[in-house]
Amino acid sequence: MTNVFKDPRKHAYLNPEGADRPLRSPVPPSTLKSARAWRKRRLVEQVVAHDCSAILLYDPVNIRYALDVTNMQLWMTHNPSHYAVVCADGHAIDFEYGKSEHLARGFETIDEVRTARTWFYFSAGARLHERVELWADEVVDILRERGGGNMRLAADKLEMEGVDALRRRGVTLVEGQELTEHARKIKSADEIELMRWTIRVCEAGMARMYEHSQPGRTENEIWAELHFENIRSGGEWLESRLLASGPRTNPWFQESSDRVCEAGDMLAFDTDMIGPYGYCADLSRSWTIGHLRMTPEQRTLYAAAVEQIEHNVSILRPGMTCREFDEKSWRIPAKYQARRYSAALHGVGLADEWPSVPTHVDFARAYPSTFEENMVLCVEALIGEEHGRECVKLETQILVTADGPVRLDSFPWETA
């Protein structure tokens, strides 16, 4: 059996100071400051282009993109107590959860900090209507003050009571997810530097997983190594628990469990990791428990997955439409189509992003999109037979450049 510390391919991803030490970011504060300015400017440009007075943000990832302020990110996804208004003139107001207003101070992206008016049922109960009216009055006052009579407001996520209250006040609501997704799709050089560091932390976590992928360990124990490295090295959360072993890899999308891994089982995972600076490292790898030589069946699956990834990466160019990509993409053999992945590739930044391009089997449901320079994409493969024992999952993260695709991750495939 191979131990990670004896394998230079994997050992290189741990902290050179020792596997028991967290990684410390070498990225200077000036890079983060420049990335913040770029992101806010990109969003304001979208607000102006859509003739809106402002955009109202509730999605914690979109607030992070616009202002870089965070507050209990996961909790806020289902308890909307933190929101922001970014106006067409660049003026940004951050509405913070009560008693946490101090978290938003000192950000050059934020012009005002106010206390959020929460009105979802858990916080408001029978007073929901009263509270939503006060909230809507405040939002409309901002539009009147800064919009010059323009009452068009973009919003990314908004519950129905808020929609009704704003419309009663003469506000025209505009679908805001289109604005945020198209702002986020193009990355600055500073964003790429931040993203490379998140990937560095993720690959250190993967090295820990590799080390602990031994018989007798549960799936949860192995998965916990990625959490451990991410959190201690300044990361934030994992968006899923997609790790499975042996027969639990087929079908895919079974999350980690207390199953005890057996020697020779295929282990497959998808990191979905929100790491340092809030950026996503969305990588997938598969290897055998105990790092035993793959069986002929496992090698066949693995080789097909690598072929799909490498072919689809190689054809990506700026200016290519998703239809052109589909026409040139790797053709999934019929015996693997029942277990195909839901997408051939998708955008990525602070989380999974626009566009999402299905495989050729499902291309009829695709929407028009074009790959542009400085987009970051995740290229995916899932290979297995419908009645087979296991599947292999692989995924790589690439930057689209004028000279062709550049991989941002480097954790190796299992060439043995």
LINMO-V395055 format. One record per run of one state. SS is the DSSP state (H for helix, E for strand, L for the rest). FROM is the first residue (numbers start at 1). TO is the last residue. If there is no record, write none. Layout:
# LINMO-V395055
SS_FROM_TO + SS_FROM_TO
This chain:
# LINMO-V395055
L_1_3 + H_4_6 + L_7_7 + H_8_11 + L_12_28 + H_29_49 + L_50_53 + E_54_57 + L_58_59 + H_60_67 + L_68_72 + H_73_78 + L_79_82 + E_83_87 + L_88_91 + E_92_96 + L_97_100 + H_101_104 + L_105_111 + E_112_115 + L_116_120 + H_121_146 + L_147_151 + E_152_155 + L_156_159 + H_160_168 + L_169_171 + E_172_175 + L_176_176 + H_177_184 + L_185_188 + H_189_212 + L_213_217 + E_218_218 + H_219_232 + L_233_236 + E_237_238 + L_239_242 + E_243_245 + H_246_249 + L_250_259 + E_260_260 + L_261_265 + E_266_270 + L_271_272 + E_273_274 + L_275_275 + H_276_278 + L_279_279 + E_280_281 + L_282_283 + E_284_288 + H_289_291 + L_292_295 + H_296_314 + L_315_320 + E_321_321 + H_322_328 + L_329_333 + H_334_339 + L_340_344 + E_345_348 + L_349_351 + E_352_357 + L_358_359 + H_360_365 + L_366_369 + E_370_370 + L_371_375 + E_376_384 + L_385_390 + E_391_401 + L_402_403 + E_404_407 + L_408_416
